[in-house]
Structures are given as structure tokens and as C-alpha cells.
Amino acid sequence: MTFRSDSNRPTFIAYTVTERTGRKNVWTPVGAAWPHTSAKGFTIKLHALPLNGHIVLLEPRQDEASPAEQSVADDTGF
């Protein structure tokens, strides 16, 4: 596996979403994805596994820190 060396910024942030009735859902970052340099595809590194088995990949916001720097749930309600 090779990662792009020109940037450590991931292409996608991996989230798990906890749905809450009558309230905003909680989006918790659980990892990130980077494209391969030698083949089509991505490497996904997870720091946690969602209990519901679902992972959502979204492009990072400009002001978003890397998943390693995020230690609390992101309740932005994307």
C-alpha cells in the first residue's frame, strides 16, 4: 500500500452516525480515507468501529482537523 506523499490531508473523513429521535443526529469521526498512488482505490484507516456497522465518508471541511486531532463527537448535523 502506498499513500500520496504530497499531502497528509485525507480525501474523505469516515463518520458513524447515531440517530436520536426528536434531536439532531450525532456524527462521530472514526477514521479517514486516502487515495492510492499506484492504483484506483482508497485506503481507509479506522480508529473505531461503529456499532451499527454503517460508515459515512464525506469530504473534509476546510476548517476540519484531521481525525487524529478530533477526540469528541462532531454534532454538526451535516
PyMOL commands that place a pseudoatom at each C-alpha (Angstrom):
pseudoatom trace, name=CA, resn=MET, resi=1, chain=A, elem=C, hetatm=0, pos=[0.000, 0.000, 0.000]
pseudoatom trace, name=CA, resn=THR, resi=2, chain=A, elem=C, hetatm=0, pos=[1.225, 3.455, -0.823]
pseudoatom trace, name=CA, resn=PHE, resi=3, chain=A, elem=C, hetatm=0, pos=[-0.249, 6.750, 0.236]
pseudoatom trace, name=CA, resn=ARG, resi=4, chain=A, elem=C, hetatm=0, pos=[0.031, 10.057, -1.547]
pseudoatom trace, name=CA, resn=SER, resi=5, chain=A, elem=C, hetatm=0, pos=[3.114, 11.773, -0.249]
pseudoatom trace, name=CA, resn=ASP, resi=6, chain=A, elem=C, hetatm=0, pos=[2.085, 15.263, -1.396]
pseudoatom trace, name=CA, resn=SER, resi=7, chain=A, elem=C, hetatm=0, pos=[-0.496, 15.636, 1.360]
pseudoatom trace, name=CA, resn=ASN, resi=8, chain=A, elem=C, hetatm=0, pos=[-1.362, 14.043, 4.667]
pseudoatom trace, name=CA, resn=ARG, resi=9, chain=A, elem=C, hetatm=0, pos=[-4.853, 15.540, 4.409]
pseudoatom trace, name=CA, resn=PRO, resi=10, chain=A, elem=C, hetatm=0, pos=[-7.343, 12.738, 3.762]
pseudoatom trace, name=CA, resn=THR, resi=11, chain=A, elem=C, hetatm=0, pos=[-9.714, 12.812, 0.814]
pseudoatom trace, name=CA, resn=PHE, resi=12, chain=A, elem=C, hetatm=0, pos=[-12.614, 11.657, 2.998]
pseudoatom trace, name=CA, resn=ILE, resi=13, chain=A, elem=C, hetatm=0, pos=[-13.424, 11.612, 6.707]
pseudoatom trace, name=CA, resn=ALA, resi=14, chain=A, elem=C, hetatm=0, pos=[-15.198, 8.486, 7.981]
pseudoatom trace, name=CA, resn=TYR, resi=15, chain=A, elem=C, hetatm=0, pos=[-18.110, 9.026, 10.392]
pseudoatom trace, name=CA, resn=THR, resi=16, chain=A, elem=C, hetatm=0, pos=[-20.588, 6.894, 12.248]
pseudoatom trace, name=CA, resn=VAL, resi=17, chain=A, elem=C, hetatm=0, pos=[-23.981, 8.485, 12.790]
pseudoatom trace, name=CA, resn=THR, resi=18, chain=A, elem=C, hetatm=0, pos=[-26.068, 7.928, 15.918]
pseudoatom trace, name=CA, resn=GLU, resi=19, chain=A, elem=C, hetatm=0, pos=[-29.707, 8.718, 15.214]
pseudoatom trace, name=CA, resn=ARG, resi=20, chain=A, elem=C, hetatm=0, pos=[-31.655, 10.331, 18.045]
pseudoatom trace, name=CA, resn=THR, resi=21, chain=A, elem=C, hetatm=0, pos=[-35.434, 10.672, 17.951]
pseudoatom trace, name=CA, resn=GLY, resi=22, chain=A, elem=C, hetatm=0, pos=[-36.560, 14.285, 18.055]
pseudoatom trace, name=CA, resn=ARG, resi=23, chain=A, elem=C, hetatm=0, pos=[-32.993, 15.624, 18.252]
pseudoatom trace, name=CA, resn=LYS, resi=24, chain=A, elem=C, hetatm=0, pos=[-30.033, 16.202, 15.939]
pseudoatom trace, name=CA, resn=ASN, resi=25, chain=A, elem=C, hetatm=0, pos=[-28.084, 13.119, 14.961]
pseudoatom trace, name=CA, resn=VAL, resi=26, chain=A, elem=C, hetatm=0, pos=[-24.583, 12.759, 16.401]
pseudoatom trace, name=CA, resn=TRP, resi=27, chain=A, elem=C, hetatm=0, pos=[-21.794, 12.492, 13.805]
pseudoatom trace, name=CA, resn=THR, resi=28, chain=A, elem=C, hetatm=0, pos=[-18.676, 10.909, 15.311]
pseudoatom trace, name=CA, resn=PRO, resi=29, chain=A, elem=C, hetatm=0, pos=[-15.454, 10.817, 13.274]
pseudoatom trace, name=CA, resn=VAL, resi=30, chain=A, elem=C, hetatm=0, pos=[-13.992, 7.295, 13.284]
pseudoatom trace, name=CA, resn=GLY, resi=31, chain=A, elem=C, hetatm=0, pos=[-11.302, 7.467, 10.605]
pseudoatom trace, name=CA, resn=ALA, resi=32, chain=A, elem=C, hetatm=0, pos=[-10.240, 8.739, 7.199]
pseudoatom trace, name=CA, resn=ALA, resi=33, chain=A, elem=C, hetatm=0, pos=[-9.564, 7.668, 3.593]
pseudoatom trace, name=CA, resn=TRP, resi=34, chain=A, elem=C, hetatm=0, pos=[-6.635, 8.452, 1.290]
pseudoatom trace, name=CA, resn=PRO, resi=35, chain=A, elem=C, hetatm=0, pos=[-6.306, 7.602, -2.426]
pseudoatom trace, name=CA, resn=HIS, resi=36, chain=A, elem=C, hetatm=0, pos=[-3.700, 5.117, -3.630]
pseudoatom trace, name=CA, resn=THR, resi=37, chain=A, elem=C, hetatm=0, pos=[-0.924, 6.428, -5.855]
pseudoatom trace, name=CA, resn=SER, resi=38, chain=A, elem=C, hetatm=0, pos=[-0.346, 3.210, -7.781]
pseudoatom trace, name=CA, resn=ALA, resi=39, chain=A, elem=C, hetatm=0, pos=[-3.912, 2.027, -8.375]
pseudoatom trace, name=CA, resn=LYS, resi=40, chain=A, elem=C, hetatm=0, pos=[-7.509, 3.208, -8.329]
pseudoatom trace, name=CA, resn=GLY, resi=41, chain=A, elem=C, hetatm=0, pos=[-8.984, 2.974, -4.862]
pseudoatom trace, name=CA, resn=PHE, resi=42, chain=A, elem=C, hetatm=0, pos=[-8.637, 4.201, -1.313]
pseudoatom trace, name=CA, resn=THR, resi=43, chain=A, elem=C, hetatm=0, pos=[-7.061, 3.109, 1.912]
pseudoatom trace, name=CA, resn=ILE, resi=44, chain=A, elem=C, hetatm=0, pos=[-9.370, 3.594, 4.884]
pseudoatom trace, name=CA, resn=LYS, resi=45, chain=A, elem=C, hetatm=0, pos=[-7.886, 3.832, 8.359]
pseudoatom trace, name=CA, resn=LEU, resi=46, chain=A, elem=C, hetatm=0, pos=[-10.407, 3.424, 11.184]
pseudoatom trace, name=CA, resn=HIS, resi=47, chain=A, elem=C, hetatm=0, pos=[-9.770, 4.367, 14.804]
pseudoatom trace, name=CA, resn=ALA, resi=48, chain=A, elem=C, hetatm=0, pos=[-13.072, 2.869, 15.960]
pseudoatom trace, name=CA, resn=LEU, resi=49, chain=A, elem=C, hetatm=0, pos=[-15.798, 0.617, 14.593]
pseudoatom trace, name=CA, resn=PRO, resi=50, chain=A, elem=C, hetatm=0, pos=[-19.423, 1.718, 14.513]
pseudoatom trace, name=CA, resn=LEU, resi=51, chain=A, elem=C, hetatm=0, pos=[-21.829, -0.436, 16.495]
pseudoatom trace, name=CA, resn=ASN, resi=52, chain=A, elem=C, hetatm=0, pos=[-24.444, -0.191, 13.732]
pseudoatom trace, name=CA, resn=GLY, resi=53, chain=A, elem=C, hetatm=0, pos=[-21.996, -1.289, 11.012]
pseudoatom trace, name=CA, resn=HIS, resi=54, chain=A, elem=C, hetatm=0, pos=[-22.505, 1.854, 8.903]
pseudoatom trace, name=CA, resn=ILE, resi=55, chain=A, elem=C, hetatm=0, pos=[-19.749, 4.262, 7.906]
pseudoatom trace, name=CA, resn=VAL, resi=56, chain=A, elem=C, hetatm=0, pos=[-20.365, 7.541, 6.065]
pseudoatom trace, name=CA, resn=LEU, resi=57, chain=A, elem=C, hetatm=0, pos=[-17.496, 9.061, 4.039]
pseudoatom trace, name=CA, resn=LEU, resi=58, chain=A, elem=C, hetatm=0, pos=[-17.603, 12.823, 3.489]
pseudoatom trace, name=CA, resn=GLU, resi=59, chain=A, elem=C, hetatm=0, pos=[-15.089, 15.278, 2.064]
pseudoatom trace, name=CA, resn=PRO, resi=60, chain=A, elem=C, hetatm=0, pos=[-13.397, 17.218, 4.880]
pseudoatom trace, name=CA, resn=ARG, resi=61, chain=A, elem=C, hetatm=0, pos=[-14.468, 20.781, 5.521]
pseudoatom trace, name=CA, resn=GLN, resi=62, chain=A, elem=C, hetatm=0, pos=[-11.791, 23.460, 5.116]
pseudoatom trace, name=CA, resn=ASP, resi=63, chain=A, elem=C, hetatm=0, pos=[-11.724, 24.151, 8.865]
pseudoatom trace, name=CA, resn=GLU, resi=64, chain=A, elem=C, hetatm=0, pos=[-11.834, 20.482, 9.882]
pseudoatom trace, name=CA, resn=ALA, resi=65, chain=A, elem=C, hetatm=0, pos=[-8.947, 18.960, 11.805]
pseudoatom trace, name=CA, resn=SER, resi=66, chain=A, elem=C, hetatm=0, pos=[-7.667, 15.505, 10.961]
pseudoatom trace, name=CA, resn=PRO, resi=67, chain=A, elem=C, hetatm=0, pos=[-9.486, 12.591, 12.663]
pseudoatom trace, name=CA, resn=ALA, resi=68, chain=A, elem=C, hetatm=0, pos=[-6.455, 12.054, 14.889]
pseudoatom trace, name=CA, resn=GLU, resi=69, chain=A, elem=C, hetatm=0, pos=[-6.924, 15.567, 16.262]
pseudoatom trace, name=CA, resn=GLN, resi=70, chain=A, elem=C, hetatm=0, pos=[-10.652, 15.118, 16.860]
pseudoatom trace, name=CA, resn=SER, resi=71, chain=A, elem=C, hetatm=0, pos=[-11.421, 13.461, 20.145]
pseudoatom trace, name=CA, resn=VAL, resi=72, chain=A, elem=C, hetatm=0, pos=[-15.077, 14.358, 20.661]
pseudoatom trace, name=CA, resn=ALA, resi=73, chain=A, elem=C, hetatm=0, pos=[-18.238, 13.716, 18.680]
pseudoatom trace, name=CA, resn=ASP, resi=74, chain=A, elem=C, hetatm=0, pos=[-18.940, 16.174, 15.889]
pseudoatom trace, name=CA, resn=ASP, resi=75, chain=A, elem=C, hetatm=0, pos=[-22.571, 17.251, 16.343]
pseudoatom trace, name=CA, resn=THR, resi=76, chain=A, elem=C, hetatm=0, pos=[-22.696, 19.480, 13.248]
pseudoatom trace, name=CA, resn=GLY, resi=77, chain=A, elem=C, hetatm=0, pos=[-25.763, 17.786, 11.736]
pseudoatom trace, name=CA, resn=PHE, resi=78, chain=A, elem=C, hetatm=0, pos=[-24.408, 17.580, 8.168]
for i in range(1, 78): cmd.bond("trace and resi %d" % i, "trace and resi %d" % (i + 1))
show_as sticks, trace
zoom trace
